[in-house]
Amino acid sequence: MPIALSYHREAYDREHHPSKTNHLTPSPSTPKSPTSSSKSMYGTAPAHPPFGTMKIKYPQTVGAPSNDKSSMNGWTMGLTLGAAAPLGPNRSSQKNTGGEWVNGETKDKKESTDVLNKAEPALPKKSADDERPQTSALSSSAASPTSPTKSSSGVGMLMVRVVEAKSIPTLPNGKELPYCVLEFDKNEVVVAAKEAGRDTILWQHRAHFDVSREHELAVSIYQRGAGGADILLASVKLRPKFTDGGLQDEWYQSQNFSSDGKEAANGEIHLQIGFKKLGGKHMDIEEFELLKVIGKGSFGKVMQVRKKDTSRIYAMKILKKSHIVERSEVSHTLAERTVLAQINHPFIVPLKFSFQSPEKLYLVLAFVNGGELFHHLQREGRFSEDRARFYTAELLCALECLHGYNIIYRDLKPENILLDYTGHIALCDFGLCKLDMKQGAKTNTFCGTPEYLAPELLLGQGYTKAVDWWTLGILLYEMLTGLPPFYDENTNEMYRKILIDELRFPDDIGSQAKDLLKGLLNRDPNERLGNEGPEAIKNHPFFADINWSKLMARKYQPPFKPNVASATDTSNFDEEFTSEAPTDSVTETSHLSETVQQQFAGFTFQAHAEHMAGSVVAGSLMTNGMPRGKEVAGSFRPTTRVGRGV
């Protein structure tokens, strides 16, 4: 069985900065390996143009101190999640805009300050017959640039009391009492049973959830078996009534499961559910308890936090405005916030809140600690076809949603895919997204991860949404074999292979998987499977057994469930960061001009009750409460970036 190399990718993401230059001169006669790098403001980046002597647009990079440990992964925008980088070549996400590489020099196309004059991008509206998940209807607050701007701390609070269950058979050889997972909008609470009989379970536990949009409530009941694995006993999903002061006190029918995962007879779960509006309450940093530093970078910190009123655990990014402005990242920060706030999808990590002060931006995201898909792939070498099919299908749905709103993702790779508590995927890191990309429209920005770059991107021909289907094919191949199909330690040689080498398969790859990969990895983007839309991919025989409605409703049991310890467990993160005292450092009074401050006016996320009806998709389980006594299997590895473009 092939063993995945212990390497990590960093995405190409380069942008011209007129005030700081670091000219790169290619040397085609002596190609550099992926491990050759130059320091940038975000960390390390390949110090050579993407392909030999080809004329490829390539701007200057910005130097950084040698001790700069800034890097990126799914949580961060210019921030490091504190995991020690593995040995081996870098796999990096980078972007090139703003200049053209000719004879080792950069020709400027625009001033970096132009980015400050761009309005915040808005996601296009759906057509009437569109069945894609709806966006959350959100509004932005444009307060005075010289005073703190706060967001609403949500439209309300959901109170859930899980009382008891009956007609749900427990395991005869169970090692512990059953526990239930209450999940609302990607936040979880795990509740241990007080007592249990052969088919009855008692909890008598109350939990509170922040409500910023309508969402389903999911209750899943697990029990640890004799072998140490957690077995799903039953589950129920329902839509609470978001009526102020209302109370639901009912027995809900559950779907029971046998020990082998097959559906069994129904049981019942007694729940009491209430909702309370919060009115005009606003949010600031004082509403959160800072628990641990889990990352640091050029722009600021990432911290694990607990919201004081509901006790829910989140990941909070704290970004310094001055650093964002200096690096011409305003429009990209707003663009990523736009995607995170407006897209409501079961397989995409959401933004819960965002607010700002004159000096800083604060983003509050669901905290997921099931681990990166990359970590699990490295540990196991490769996945079974069924497991790879499951992840590919959920990712296909996530990309379909983004494409439906004219967004190209552009950086799909195992490092940007998190696993939630139950094993469903959660796509994250939208820093390389391109907005307003209608069907057939092309863009020319050189960005992505070397192993995953599409041929049309390398050739500078411009690319469409079809570039995401190429990366989906590369990812599926890597999950099935342990390595990307055209991988080479020499980056230039790898690019040559991407352009001209034959696609080869190990003998044990199934015929349907081979056919799908040939379609996704067609070098002609006009002939590539999915170019006319994702339905062609969904209808491929490889996915014949997938019920897409059932998949979107998260009714399939994932083939793998990560082991996690608790909602506050940070064992996946580097002790260099987690040992640091979690503080929101005091910064000197902002000297940013009123014009510059106005660029951040669209950053604040303020959700209003009258807008809640626009959000209809069931959310995925995120890790905000876990059973006791488990070792965390996830690992957030840093991914270095070098600037951003458009």
N, C-alpha and C positions, 0 to 999 in steps of 0.2 A: 504494500500500500504506500503510495507516495506520501512523503512527509512535507508539510508546509514549511517553508523557510521562516526563520524568525527575523522578519524584516518589517519595517513599517513605512507607509507611504505618506508623502506630503504633497499636497496638490499644487500644481502650478498656479500662481496667482500674483502676477507682477504688474506693477503700475508705476508710471513715471512720477518722480518727485523732483521738481526743479531745484529745490534747495539743497538736496543731498544726493550725490551721485557716486556710483561704484561701477565704472564701465567694465563690462565683461567682454573678453576677446576670445572667440572660439579658436580651437586648434584642431581642425579636422584630421590632421595626421596623427594626433595622439589623443584619441577620444578618452574622456574621463568616465570613470565608473560612477554609478549612482551615489557612492559614498563620498565622492569628491564634492565639496560644498563650500559655499561662502556664507558668512554670517549676514543675516538680514535683520530687520527690525523685529521679525517674529521668530527668528531662530536660524536654522540651517536651510539652505536651498541649493539645488544643483547649480554649479558655477559654469555652465556651458549652454549654448543654444540648443534647442530641442532636436535638431537633426543636421549633422554634418555641415555641408557648405550651402544648404538650402537657404534662401532668403526668407526668413520668418520674422514677423513682427515681434520685437523683443525690446522692452524698455530697460531703463536703468533700475538698479535696486538700491535700497538704502542700507547703509552699514549700521551695525548695532554693536554695542559693547560685547566683548568676548564672553562675559558672564551672563548675557541675556538668556534666560531660560524660557522665553515666551514660546508658546506653541499652541496648537489648536486641536480640538476634536469636536465631537458632536455638541457639547454644551456651549462652546466658547466662541466669542468673536474677538480674536486677538488675545485670548487668555489661555493659560495652561491648566489642564486638569492634571493633578499631580500624580501621574504614574510614570515610573522609570521607563525610559525608552528602551526597547529591546535592541539586541545586537543585530548587526547586519545592515544592508543598504537601506537608505531612506525611501519611503513611498510617499511622495508629497503632493499636496494639492497646491497648484500655483496658477496665477492668471497673468496674462500679458495684455496690457492696453496702453494706449497713449503714445506709442513710438514704434518705429520700424527698424529692425535689425539689418543693417547694411554695412559690411566690412568692419564689423566690430564696433560700430558707432550707433547712437540712437538719435533719430530725428523726431523732434517733438511734434505732436499733432494737436495738443491742447494743453492749456495750463491746468495744473491740478486744482486750482481754486475754482474752476468751472463747476466742480461737483457741488459747491456750496449754493449754486444758483438753481439747482434742480429741485423741483417740487417732489414731495414724497409720492412714490408710485402707488397707484390704486389698482386693486385687482378687478378685472372685468366682471360684469354681471353675467349670470347664467341665462341661457335661453329658456323659454317656457317649457320645452319638452326635454330639458336636460335632467338626467337622473343622477347626476353627480351629487356628492354631499354638499349641502349648502354652507356658505360662509356664515360666520357669526357676524351679525350687524353691529359694528363697533363704531364709536365716534372718537375723535381726537380732541384733546383739550389744548387750546392755544392760549395759555396764560402769559402774563407779562414776562419777558425774558430775564428780567432782573430779580424776579421772586420765584421761590420754589413752586413747581407745578406738580400737583398731586392728581392721582387717578382715584376713581371710586374704588373702594375695597371690595367691590362685587355688588351684584344686585341683591344678594341676600345670603342667608345661611340655611342649609338643609340639616335637619336633625333626624337621625335614624337610630331607632332602638330595635336591635335584633333580640327577640324574646326566646323563642324555642322552635324546634322542628320536630315533626313526627312522620312516621312511615318512610324514614330514610335509613336503610340498614347500614350499620357501622361494620367495620372490619372485625372479624372474630379474632384475628391475630394482630390487631393494631397495637403499636408500641405506645401511643399516647392518645389522649382524648381528641376528638375531632376539633377543628378550628374552622372559622368562617372568615372569608375575605369580603369586606364591604368596599365596593369601588364606585366612585362617582367622578366622572370627568377626569380620568387618569390619576386620581388620588385614591389611596387605599388605607383601610384600617383592618388589621388582623385581630380577631377576637378568639381567645381560647375558651373552650366550653367549661362551664362549671361542673357539669355532670352529664353523663350519657348512658343510655341503656342500649338494648339490642337494636331498636329502631327509633329512639327518641334522643334529642340533644337539647340541653338547656344552656343559654348564654346570659340573658338579662343584662345586656350591655348597650350603652348609648354612645354615639359618635356624631361629630359635627363636620360638615363639609362647606367650603366656600363655593358659592354659586355665582358664576359670571356669565353663564349661558345654560340653556336647557340641555339636559342630558339624561340618559338612562341611568338607573341605579342597578348595579349587578351584585348579586350575592352568590358566592361560591363556597362550598363546604368541602374541606379536605380532611384526610386522616393519614398519618404516617404508618405505612405498612411494616411488616416484619423485616423486609429488606432495606428499610431506610428511605424508600421513595414515598413521596406524598401522592396519595390517590384521590382523584376527584370523585366525591360521593354524589353531589347534587349541585344544581345551579338554578338560578331564577333571574330574569331581567324584567324590569318594569319602569314605567315612566311616572315619576312623582308628579303630584299636582302642585304647581308653583303659585298657590293662592295664599296670600299673607294670612297667617294665623290658622290655616287649615290643618287638619289632622287626619291621616289615614291610619286606621287600626284594623288590619285585615290579615287573613291567612292567604298566602300566595302559593299557587301550585308550582312545584319545582320539577325539573327534569332530573331524574335519578340516573346514575351510571353504575354499571357492574365493575368489578375489579379489573376487567380487561378493557375498560374504556367504552364499552358498548352501552347504548341507551337502554334504560330499564323502566320499570313502572314509576309513576309519579308519586312524589311526596308533597309535604306542605311545610311552609316556613311562616312563622308569625312575625310580622314587622309592624312597627309604629313609626310613621313618617310625618314630620311637620316642616313647614317653611316659614321663614321670617324675613321680611324685607329689611334692608339696612338703611334706607333713606339716603340722605346726602352725605354720609360719612366718607371721608377722604383718607387716602393711604400715604404713609411715609415710612421711613426706615424704623421708626420707633415701634411699629406694629409687629416687628419680627425679632425673635431671639436668634442671635448669631451663634451657631453651633461649632462649625469647623471651617477652616480654609481648605478648599479642595482644589484650588488652582490659582495661579498668578500669571500675569503677562504684561505686555506693553501698555494695555489700556486700563488695567485694574485687576480685580480679583473675582474669583467665583467662590461663593460660600454656601455651605449647607445651612439652611435656616428653618426655624419653626415659627409658623404664624401663631401669635399668642392667643387669639380668641378661639381658634378651632383646633390648634395643636397639629395642624397638617405640616408635613415636611416638604420643603421646596429647595430648588437650586436657584440661588440669586447671583446674577452677574452685576457687578458694580463697575461701570465704565467711566473713565475720566473724560469729560468733554474736550478739554484742551488737547489731550493726546489724539482723540478722534479727529479733531480739526487739523492738527499738525500733519496728520497722515492722510488727509483728504478722504476720510472714511464716513462722512456724514450721510451721504445718500445711501451708501451700502448698509449702514447700520439701520437706517429707517426702512430700507427695502426688506431686510431680513425680519425686522420687527413686524412689518406689514404682513409678510407671509405667515409668521408664527401666530399673529393675533387673529387673522381672518380665516385661515384654513382650519376646518374642524373635521378631522378624519381619524378613524380608529388606529391607524398605523403611522401617525405623525405626532411628534412631541409638540404639545401646545404651549403657548405663552399664557400664563394665568393672570399676571398683572404687570404693568410697567408704570413707572413714575420717575420724576426727576427733581433735581435741585439745580441751582445756578451752576454748580461745579460738576455734577455727576448724573449719569443715567442709571436706572435700576430696572433690571428685567427679572421677573420671577417665573420660573419654569417648573413643570412637573419634574420631580427627582426620580430618576430611573437607575437602579443599581443592580440589574440582572446581568450586566456585563455587555461589552461590545461583541458583536458577531465575530469580529476578527479574533478576539481572545479565544472563543470557543472553537473556531476553525483551526487555530494554531495548536490548541491542546489536543484536538482529535485527529488532525491531519487532513481529513476530508469528511464530508457528510454523506449519508445514504441518499439515494435518489429521492425517496419520499420526503426526507427532511429538507433537502435542497428545493424540492418542488413547493413545499409549504412556504418557505421563506420567499421564494421567487414570486409566488402567487400574491402574497401580501404586499410585497414591494411593487408589483405590477399595479395593484390597486392604488397605492400611494402615488406612484408616478402618473397614473391615469387622472387622479384628482388634480395634481399640479398642472398637467397639460391642459386639463379642462378649464383652468383659469389662466391659460397662456403663460405658464411658468416652466422654464427648463431648469432641471435640477443641476446637472452638469458635474456632479462629483460623487456619484454612487460608488461605494466601496464598503467592505466589511467594517472599516473603522467608523463609518457614519451611520451604522445600524446598531441600535441598542435592543436588548431583549428585556421585556418587562417581567413582572413576577411570574406570570403563567407561561411565558415562553413566546408570546407574540412579539413581532418586531415593532420598533418605534424609530422611524426615520428622523434624523436630526441634522443639524449643521446646514443652514441655508445661506451661508455666506457667499457661495458662488452662483446662486440662483440668478437667472435672467428673466425679468418680468416683461410683460407685453409682447410675448412671442406668439403671434397668431399662426394658424396652420399654414405651412409653406414659407413663413418668414425666416430669414437667415440672419445670423450674427457672426462676427469674425473674431471675437475675443479668444485668445489662446489660453485655455484654462482646463483644469482637470488633474487627474493623477496619471503619471507616465504609463503605467501598465494598462490603463483603461482608456487612453486617448483613442478616438476614432480616426480612421484614415483621412476623412475629409477635413478634420481639424488640423492634422499634421501637415496636410498639403495646402493649408491656407485658402481653401475653396469656399469658406463659409459653411455654416451648418444649421440644421433645423432641430425640431424636437426629436428627430430620429436618432440624434446623438445619445439620448438617454437609453434607447433600446440597445444600442451597441454596448453600453456599459452594463446593462442588465445581463446581456449575453456573456460578457467577460466575468461578471460576478457568478453566474450560474456555473460556468466552466470551472472557476476557482473553487467553488463549493464542492463540485463533484470530483475534482482531481487533486486539489491542494495547492495549485499554482495557476496564475493567469496563463492563457494559451500561448502568448508571445513573450513571456518573461525572459529577460536576459540581464545579467549583472551589468553589462555595458549598455547604457541608456541609448546611445546612438544605434547600436545593433538591435536593441529592442524595437526602436522606431522603424528600422528597416524591416524587421519581421512583421510588424503590424501592417506595413504597406504591401508586402509581396509574398510572405511565407504562406505555405499551405496550412490550413487548419487541420491539425491531427488530433486523434482521439485515442485514449487507452482502450484496450480490448473490452474492458468490462463496462463501458458506457453504453446504455441502452439505445436502441435504434430511434425511438421517439425523441430522446434527449439530444441525440446527434442532429436529427433533422431540425429541431427547434434552434439549436445553437448555430447551425448553418444559416438559418433564416435571420437570426438576430445579428450575426457577425458577417453579414453580407457587406462587402466593402463599398458597394454602390448604395448610398443612402436612399436613392429613389426606389430601389428594389428591396430594401431591407424590410423584414417582417415588422409590422407596426408603423411603417411610414404613413399609411392611410388611416391609422388609428389603432388603439389597443385591442379592439375586438378581434382582429386577426390573430393576435397572440393568444388571447383567451380561448379562441376556438381551436387552437392547435391540439392535436391528439395527446400531447404531453400532459395537458390539463383536463383531459376528458372526464376524470373522476371528481373534478372540483365543482362544487355548487357555489357559484360566485356570490349569490345572495347570502348563503349560509356563512361563507368566508367573511364577508363584510360585517355580518352580525356577530362575528367572533364565536360561532357555535362549534367550530372544529377544535378539538383538543390538540394543542401543539405537540409535536413529537418529542420535545425536550423541555423540561422545566428547570430553570436555573436554581441553584442553591444559594440562598441569601440568609443573612442572620437577623437583621432588624432594619427598621426605617432609618435609623441614624448610623448604621454601620458604614464606616469610611475606610475599611481595610483595603479597598481597591485603590486607594489614593496614596501618593508618596508621603511618607512621614515628614519629609522636609516641609510640606505645606500643612498637613493636618496637625503638626506639633506647634504651629504658629498660633498665637492668640487671635481669635476672630474679632476684629474691630473694623468699624467703618472709619478709616483714617480721616482726620481733619485736614482739609486742604485750604490753602489761602483763598481769599475772596476772589471770585471769578473776575478776570480781566477781559473776558470775551465781549466783543461788541454786541450791541443790540441786534444788528443785522445777522451776525453769526448765531446768536442765541435763538433767533427766529427759525433757523434751520431745524431746530429740535422741537418746534412747536407740535409737530405731528407725532412725537414719540409716545406721549402719555396715552395709555390704554384705559378708556373709561366706558364701561359697559352699563347700559341702562335697561331697566326692566322691560320697557316697551319694545326693545329690540330682541328680546330673547327668543321669540318664536321662530327666528330664522335659522336656528341651529337644530338639526334633527339626527345627526349621526351618533350612534352608540360609541362611547369611548373605550379605549383599551385599558387594561389593568396596568397601573404604574406602581412602582415600589414605594409605598408610604407606610407599610406595616408588614412585618414578616414573622413567620413562626420562629420560635426560639431554637437555639442549638444547632445552627447550620453555618457552614463556612461559606463565605461569599465567593462565588465563582467568577464574577465579572471583573473586568479590568479596563479602565479608561486610559488609553495610551495617548500621549500628546501627538498632535499632528501639526507640523510647522507650516505656516503660510507666509507668503511674501507679498503683502499688499493686496489690493483688490481693484478690479476694473468694472466696466459695465458691459 
